[in-house]
Amino acid sequence: MKKNRLSFWLGTVMGVAAFAIILFIIFSFPDIKSEVQPTAILHVTPYYPSATPSEPEQQTDSGSQQATALPGVFATDMHVQVINTEGHGLKIHSEPDIESDTLTIALEGSRWIIIEGPTIVEGRIWWKMWSEQSGTTGWAVQEYLTAATE
């Protein structure tokens, strides 16, 4: 019986000692994880494929860029309607530039036909439009246009 007790206590003491040694080893080494710096940084640039290849953008003297029409959004020969002007109407310009002459003001809800574009100037998308009702041709910002309902 004494031998069993001695074995029990000897095993317990050895187990506690082994556990204490393991804890000492774990906590005595410095934390090297916080000092590690990444060797490379990965920057992911999303790729959005298009159904048709686009032509490279060309910079002109006036600072404008020619872009390709967005399929399903706006395109030439498309009927559009003036929206979201809060009743003030949309300025139709002689050139795709906010500083160019205003030819007319298209009323809210008026219908136009896109005949050229888009042209991007200073972050704005411009379309050249023609009014079948008045015969006026000029440039307008896409922001205030929507596809006309038949």
N, C-alpha and C positions, 0 to 999 in steps of 0.2 A: 504494500500500500504506500509506503514511504517513497518507493521508487517511482510510482505513478505520479505522486504529488511533486516530486522533484522534477520529473520530466515535464509536467504541466507548467510549473513555474519557470523552468529553464526555457521552454518554448515560448512562453509569454514574454519574458524579458528579452529574448533574442528577437522576437517579432517587433516589439516596441522599439528596440535599438535599431533594427533595420529600417523601420519607418522613419525614425528620427534622422538617420543618415541620409535617406532619400530626400527628405524635406530640406536638410542642410545643403545638399548638392544642388537641388532645384533653385533655392533662393540665394545661393552664394554667387552664382554667375551673373554678370551684368546683363541687362535687357538690351540685346542687340537689335531687336525688331524696330525700335524707335529711331535708331541711327541709320537704318538702311534707306538709301535713296534709290529711286527708280533709275534704271539704266536707259530706258527708252520710254517715250510718251507717244501713244497712238492717237492720232486725230482722224476721226471718221468723217468723210464728206459724203452726204447722201447723193445717190445717183437716181435721177428720175428719167427713165427711158421714154422716148417719144416714138410714135408710130411712123413718122416721116423724118428723115434727116433734115436738120435746119441748116441754113446757110450761115456762115460766120457773120457776126455783127460788124458793121462798118461804121466808123466814126466819120462824120462830115464836119465841115467848117462851122456849121451853126450849132454843133454840140448835140445833134440828134442822132438817133440810132434807128435803123430799119429793123423790124422784127417780123417774124412769121405769124400768121393768124393762129389763134388758139382754136383747135378743132372743137366744135360744139359750143363755143362761147360767142365769138363775133367773127365775121368774115365779110369779104366784099359781096355785094349784091344781097345783103341781108337787110331785112326791114327791122328798124329799131324804133323805140319810143323813148321820149324824154321823161325821166322820173326823178323823184327826191330833190326837187328844187324849192320845195315849200312855197310854190306859187310864184317864185321870182323868175323862172325860166332859165334856159341854158344859153350862154353866150356862144355864138357861132363865129369863129375867128377866120381871118384871111389866111393865116399860116398856123401850123401846129406849135403855137407859142402863146402863153398868157399875155405877153406884152404886145402881140400883134393887134391890128385893127379888128373891132367887133363889127361884123357885117349885119347881124340881126340877133334877136333873142328868140330862141325856140321856146314856145309855150309848153308848160307841163302837159304831158300826154300827146304832144304832136308826134307825127310819124315821119321818119326819114329813111333813106336808103344809103347804106355804106357803099362808097364807090372806090375808096382807097385806104390803105393803112394795114396794120397799125404803124404808127411812128411814135417812138418814145423820146420825150424831151423833158429833161429835169425830173425824171421819175414819174411823169404822167403819160398815160397811154392815150394817143390821139387817133381819131378816125376822121377821114374826109367823107362828108355826107352831102346828100342832095335831097331837097324837099320837092316832092312831086306837086304839092299844093302851091308853093310859092316860086319854085324854080331856083331857089337859092342854093348855092354850093359853098361849103366852108368846113372848117375843122372844129371838132368838139372833143371834150375829154370823156373817156369811157365811163368814168365814175357815175355819170348821170344818165346812162343809157341802159336799156334792157331790151331783150328780144321782143318784138311786137307780136301781140296775139292777133290772130286772123279774125 
